């Protein structure tokens, strides 16, 4: 099962790992390997990359690990859909693992380049808000287009678990998710609540907003590191990337609305 029906698929800049992840999933979908295994591998790749960033060791290997993190992050969900085993444990563990990696990467940069605590705080907040903008519209798109509905706009109440979800793990990761992300989801919803009134989220807009997706963010980090520009990453995500995120929301309201909808 894909996240979206074929007719609703769009070019997603943040989803560059999908073709290779699908190839791997075809090889392993009939094995007993759990999607959570790949979430954990993704987490480990990100944490190791953070250590390498701090010690300024091998920019190439660091960039490769960050792209590897993005790749394995795509494999877990792809494998769950291929096995027809969507999971709330997997859904929330994945988001918590992403947060841990993101904070680790920026903390490594903060320590290495003696950045201010204020900048560290701001980049962590803004980086995740940028990703939440993409997630908000993508979740709306999937629900309106008849796609995968494991993720929701309001994740506070989960009415029932899947039979194979571990209740204790669900409780832990769901609680952590709410602490980390719920305020972000609520803020983005408040900023552009009118998007919910659209019959669908246009593919052209989704391609634009995919530039804010975590996959794109990680690719930017990897490229900066590869070209020895990592000292600029914190300011890049605080200033120009935040400006772009605000611009995306404004363009949605101006160009992709019920009154003036272009596709």
C-alpha positions as CSV (number, residue, x, y, z in Angstrom):
1,X,0.0,0.0,0.0
2,X,1.4,3.4,-1.0
3,X,0.8,6.6,1.0
4,X,-1.2,8.0,-1.8
5,X,-3.3,6.7,-4.7
6,X,-1.5,6.8,-8.0
7,X,-3.4,9.8,-9.4
8,X,-2.5,11.8,-6.3
9,X,1.2,11.2,-6.3
10,X,3.4,14.3,-6.6
11,X,7.2,14.9,-7.1
12,X,8.5,14.9,-3.5
13,X,11.9,16.5,-3.1
14,X,12.2,15.0,0.4
15,X,11.4,11.4,-0.8
16,X,14.6,10.7,-2.8
17,X,15.2,7.5,-0.8
18,X,12.0,5.9,-1.8
19,X,13.1,4.0,-5.0
20,X,16.0,2.3,-3.2
21,X,14.0,1.6,-0.1
22,X,11.3,-0.1,-2.2
23,X,14.0,-2.3,-3.8
24,X,15.3,-3.4,-0.4
25,X,11.7,-4.0,0.9
26,X,10.9,-6.2,-2.1
27,X,13.9,-8.4,-1.0
28,X,12.9,-8.6,2.7
29,X,9.2,-8.2,2.9
30,X,8.6,-12.0,3.4
31,X,11.2,-12.2,6.2
32,X,10.6,-11.7,9.9
33,X,12.5,-8.5,10.0
34,X,10.5,-5.8,11.8
35,X,10.1,-2.3,10.4
36,X,11.2,-1.1,13.9
37,X,14.6,-2.6,13.2
38,X,15.1,-0.1,10.4
39,X,13.9,2.8,12.6
40,X,16.6,1.8,15.1
41,X,19.2,1.5,12.4
42,X,18.2,5.0,11.2
43,X,18.5,6.3,14.8
44,X,22.0,4.8,15.1
45,X,23.1,6.3,11.8
46,X,22.0,9.7,12.9
47,X,23.7,9.5,16.4
48,X,27.0,8.2,14.9
49,X,26.9,11.1,12.4
50,X,26.4,13.5,15.2
51,X,29.5,12.2,17.0
52,X,31.5,12.5,13.8
53,X,30.3,16.1,13.4
54,X,31.4,17.0,16.8
55,X,34.9,15.5,16.3
56,X,35.1,16.8,12.7
57,X,35.9,13.4,11.4
58,X,35.5,12.4,7.8
59,X,33.0,14.7,6.1
60,X,32.2,12.1,3.5
61,X,31.4,9.4,6.0
62,X,29.3,11.8,8.1
63,X,27.3,12.9,5.0
64,X,26.9,9.3,4.0
65,X,25.5,8.4,7.4
66,X,23.0,11.2,7.3
67,X,21.8,10.1,3.9
68,X,21.7,6.5,5.3
69,X,19.6,7.8,8.2
70,X,17.1,9.2,5.7
71,X,17.2,6.0,3.6
72,X,16.5,3.7,6.6
73,X,13.8,6.1,7.7
74,X,12.0,5.5,4.4
75,X,12.5,1.7,4.7
76,X,10.6,1.3,8.0
77,X,7.4,2.8,6.7
78,X,7.7,1.1,3.3
79,X,8.2,-2.3,4.9
80,X,5.2,-1.8,7.3
81,X,3.0,-1.0,4.3
82,X,4.4,-3.9,2.2
83,X,3.6,-6.3,5.1
84,X,0.2,-4.6,5.5
85,X,1.1,-3.9,9.2
86,X,0.6,-0.2,10.0
87,X,1.7,0.5,13.5
88,X,1.1,3.3,16.0
89,X,4.2,2.2,17.9
90,X,6.2,2.5,14.7
91,X,4.6,5.8,13.8
92,X,5.5,7.5,17.1
93,X,8.8,5.8,17.6
94,X,9.9,7.0,14.2
95,X,9.0,10.6,15.1
96,X,10.7,10.5,18.4
97,X,13.8,9.0,16.8
98,X,13.9,11.8,14.3
99,X,13.8,14.4,17.1
100,X,16.6,12.7,18.9
101,X,18.8,12.7,15.8
102,X,18.0,16.3,14.9
103,X,18.8,17.5,18.4
104,X,22.0,15.5,18.4
105,X,23.2,16.9,15.1
106,X,22.6,20.5,16.1
107,X,24.0,20.0,19.6
108,X,27.2,18.7,18.0
109,X,27.4,21.8,15.8
110,X,26.6,24.0,18.8
111,X,29.5,22.5,20.8
112,X,32.0,22.4,18.0
113,X,31.5,26.0,16.9
114,X,30.8,27.5,20.3
115,X,27.3,28.7,19.2
116,X,25.1,30.5,21.7
117,X,22.5,28.6,23.7
118,X,19.9,30.9,22.2
119,X,20.8,29.9,18.7
120,X,20.7,26.2,19.6
121,X,17.3,26.6,21.1
122,X,16.0,28.6,18.1
123,X,17.4,26.2,15.5
124,X,15.8,23.2,17.2
125,X,12.4,24.9,17.4
126,X,12.5,26.3,13.9
127,X,13.9,23.2,12.2
128,X,11.1,21.1,13.6
129,X,8.4,23.7,12.8
130,X,9.7,23.7,9.2
131,X,9.3,19.9,9.0
132,X,5.9,20.2,10.7
133,X,4.6,22.5,8.0
134,X,5.4,19.8,5.4
135,X,3.9,17.0,7.6
136,X,0.7,19.0,8.2
137,X,-0.1,19.5,4.5
138,X,1.0,15.9,3.6
139,X,-1.3,14.4,6.3
140,X,-4.2,16.5,5.0
141,X,-3.4,15.4,1.4
142,X,-3.4,11.7,2.4
143,X,-6.7,12.0,4.3
144,X,-8.4,14.0,1.5
145,X,-7.1,11.8,-1.3
146,X,-7.9,8.4,0.2
147,X,-4.3,7.5,1.1
148,X,-2.6,6.1,4.2
149,X,-4.3,7.5,7.4
150,X,-1.9,6.2,10.1
151,X,-0.9,9.8,10.8
152,X,-3.5,12.3,11.8
153,X,-3.7,16.1,12.3
154,X,-4.6,15.6,15.9
155,X,-2.6,12.7,17.4
156,X,-3.7,13.3,21.0
157,X,-6.4,10.6,20.9
158,X,-5.9,7.2,19.4
159,X,-9.1,5.3,19.7
160,X,-7.7,1.8,19.3
161,X,-4.3,0.1,18.7
162,X,-3.5,-2.5,16.1
163,X,-3.6,-6.0,17.7
164,X,0.1,-6.4,17.3
165,X,1.1,-3.0,18.8
166,X,2.7,-3.3,22.2
167,X,0.6,-1.2,24.6
168,X,3.5,-0.2,26.8
169,X,5.7,0.9,24.0
170,X,2.8,2.8,22.5
171,X,2.2,4.6,25.7
172,X,5.8,5.6,26.0
173,X,6.3,6.8,22.4
174,X,2.9,8.4,22.2
175,X,3.5,10.4,25.3
176,X,6.9,11.5,24.1
177,X,5.5,12.4,20.7
178,X,2.8,14.6,22.3
179,X,5.5,16.4,24.5
180,X,7.7,17.0,21.4
181,X,5.3,17.6,18.6
182,X,1.7,18.3,19.7
183,X,2.3,22.0,20.2
184,X,3.9,22.2,16.8
185,X,1.0,20.5,15.1
186,X,-1.5,22.7,16.9
187,X,0.5,25.9,15.9
188,X,0.7,25.0,12.2
189,X,-3.0,24.1,12.2
190,X,-3.9,27.4,13.8
191,X,-1.7,29.3,11.3
192,X,-3.4,27.7,8.2
193,X,-6.6,26.1,9.4
194,X,-8.3,27.1,6.2
195,X,-6.3,24.4,4.3
196,X,-8.5,21.9,5.9
197,X,-11.5,23.3,3.9
198,X,-9.9,22.4,0.6
199,X,-11.3,19.5,-1.3
200,X,-7.7,18.3,-1.9
201,X,-4.2,19.6,-1.5
202,X,-2.9,20.3,-5.0
203,X,0.1,18.3,-6.2
204,X,1.9,21.5,-7.4
205,X,1.8,22.9,-3.8
206,X,2.9,19.6,-2.3
207,X,6.0,19.6,-4.5
208,X,6.8,23.1,-3.3
209,X,6.2,22.3,0.4
210,X,8.3,19.0,0.1
211,X,11.3,21.3,0.2
212,X,10.6,21.6,3.9
213,X,10.4,17.8,4.5
214,X,12.9,16.1,6.8
215,X,14.4,14.3,3.9
216,X,15.2,17.6,2.2
217,X,16.5,19.1,5.4
218,X,18.8,16.1,6.0
219,X,20.1,16.3,2.4
220,X,20.9,20.0,2.9
221,X,22.8,19.1,6.1
222,X,24.7,16.4,4.3
223,X,25.6,18.7,1.4
224,X,26.8,21.5,3.8
225,X,29.0,18.9,5.6
226,X,30.3,17.4,2.4
227,X,31.6,20.8,1.3
228,X,32.9,21.8,4.7
229,X,30.2,24.4,5.2
230,X,28.7,22.9,8.4
231,X,29.5,26.0,10.5
232,X,26.8,27.8,8.5
233,X,24.0,25.3,9.1
234,X,22.5,26.7,12.3
235,X,22.1,30.2,10.9
236,X,20.9,28.7,7.6
237,X,17.9,27.0,9.3
238,X,17.2,29.9,11.6
239,X,17.1,32.6,8.9
240,X,16.7,31.9,5.2
241,X,15.0,28.5,5.6
242,X,12.5,29.9,8.1
243,X,11.8,32.8,5.7
244,X,11.1,30.2,3.0
245,X,8.8,28.3,5.3
246,X,6.7,31.4,6.0
247,X,6.7,32.2,2.3
248,X,5.3,28.7,1.5
249,X,2.4,29.2,3.9
250,X,1.6,32.7,2.4
251,X,1.8,31.3,-1.2
252,X,-0.7,28.5,-0.2
253,X,-3.2,31.1,1.0
254,X,-2.7,33.3,-2.0
255,X,-2.5,30.8,-4.8
256,X,-3.9,27.5,-3.6
257,X,-7.2,28.5,-1.9
258,X,-10.9,27.6,-2.5
259,X,-11.4,30.9,-4.3
260,X,-8.2,30.7,-6.4
261,X,-7.1,27.2,-6.9
262,X,-4.4,26.3,-9.4
263,X,-2.9,22.8,-9.9
